[in-house]
Amino acid sequence: MARTAGLTHAEFVRLSLENDIFSGRLAPGASLDEEALARRFSVSRTPVREAMLQLIQSGLVEKKPRQGAIVTQIDLSDMIRLFEVMSELEGICAKFAARRMTPQERKAIRKLHEQSVEAYEAGDHDKYYTLSRKFHLMVIEGTHNQELIETTNRLGIKLVPYRRFQLSYPGRSESNLRDHEAIMEAIVDGEYELAAELFRKHTNVQGDVLAEYIAMGDREAKKQSAAS
């Protein structure tokens, strides 16, 4: 099985299925058979089970009684509401991080952004996404508020696949990088109100981009259905 360097079998299976779901190759309600998936990816059923558990946790797949695992129907309004809540939570996180991050943490987040720039310029999409995700986690950890950290991360897990996929939208990786730079500078400079506003807007835009992509797919599917 050809897979991206650095990914485990479970990660590769999960990412492949996420792409199939978002692209429409796996339609809502489609059955996901572990044995068939193991054959498709030339792996044992163990990494397939791990991937399925992660997809269920994120909400892209659900377990139905007597049906097994199926692709979840993506509800656009539900997804938008999740991003609305996340944007407020991450805005608060950025505000607190700008106030509370230690000098060492401020140096670390600047270094992380520099690494993200290098990954982007090298065209290393997997590394770029990993660093982008780490940027969000570093801001959240920088609040030094355990209740806020746990609440934000609990919701963030559900949005991981959506966030990764929206970066494949034309121009989004570059915009994402610019957003992170502005947020990082505001946090490092202690501009907490600005940091909050920038992060809130950044997360809202992610939801808007993905919602538009999904809506476009729905419109195309209706056209094909009407033509058949």
SULLIN-V276638 format. One record per backbone hydrogen bond with DSSP energy under -0.5 kcal/mol. NH is the residue of the N-H (numbers start at 1). CO is the residue of the C=O. If there is no record, write none. Layout:
BEGIN
[[NH;CO] [NH;CO]]
END
This chain:
BEGIN
[[7;4] [12;8] [13;9] [14;10] [15;11] [16;12] [17;13] [18;14] [19;15] [20;16] [21;17] [22;18] [23;19] [24;20] [24;21] [25;20] [26;20] [27;25] [29;71] [30;27] [32;69] [33;31] [34;32] [37;33] [38;34] [39;35] [40;36] [41;37] [42;38] [42;39] [43;38] [48;44] [49;45] [50;46] [51;47] [52;48] [53;49] [54;50] [55;51] [56;52] [57;53] [58;54] [59;55] [60;55] [61;55] [62;70] [64;62] [64;68] [67;64] [68;64] [69;32] [70;62] [71;30] [72;60] [74;72] [75;73] [76;74] [79;75] [80;76] [81;77] [82;78] [83;79] [84;80] [85;81] [86;82] [87;83] [88;84] [89;85] [90;86] [91;87] [92;88] [93;89] [94;90] [95;91] [96;92] [97;93] [98;94] [99;95] [100;96] [101;97] [106;102] [107;103] [108;104] [109;105] [110;106] [111;107] [112;108] [113;109] [114;110] [115;111] [116;112] [117;113] [118;114] [119;115] [120;116] [121;117] [122;118] [123;119] [123;120] [124;119] [125;123] [128;124] [129;125] [130;126] [131;127] [132;128] [133;129] [134;130] [135;131] [136;132] [137;133] [138;134] [139;135] [140;136] [141;137] [142;138] [143;140] [144;141] [149;145] [150;146] [151;147] [152;148] [153;149] [154;150] [155;151] [156;152] [157;153] [158;154] [158;155] [159;155] [159;156] [160;156] [160;157] [163;159] [164;160] [165;161] [166;162] [167;163] [167;164] [168;165] [169;166] [172;169] [173;167] [175;171] [176;172] [177;173] [178;174] [179;175] [180;176] [181;177] [182;178] [183;179] [184;180] [185;181] [186;182] [187;183] [188;184] [189;185] [190;187] [191;186] [192;190] [195;191] [196;192] [197;193] [198;194] [199;195] [200;196] [201;197] [202;198] [203;199] [204;200] [205;201] [206;202] [207;203] [208;204] [209;205] [210;206] [211;207] [212;208] [213;209] [214;210] [215;211] [216;212] [217;213] [218;214] [219;215] [220;216] [221;217] [222;218] [223;219] [224;220] [225;221] [226;222] [227;223] [228;224]]
END
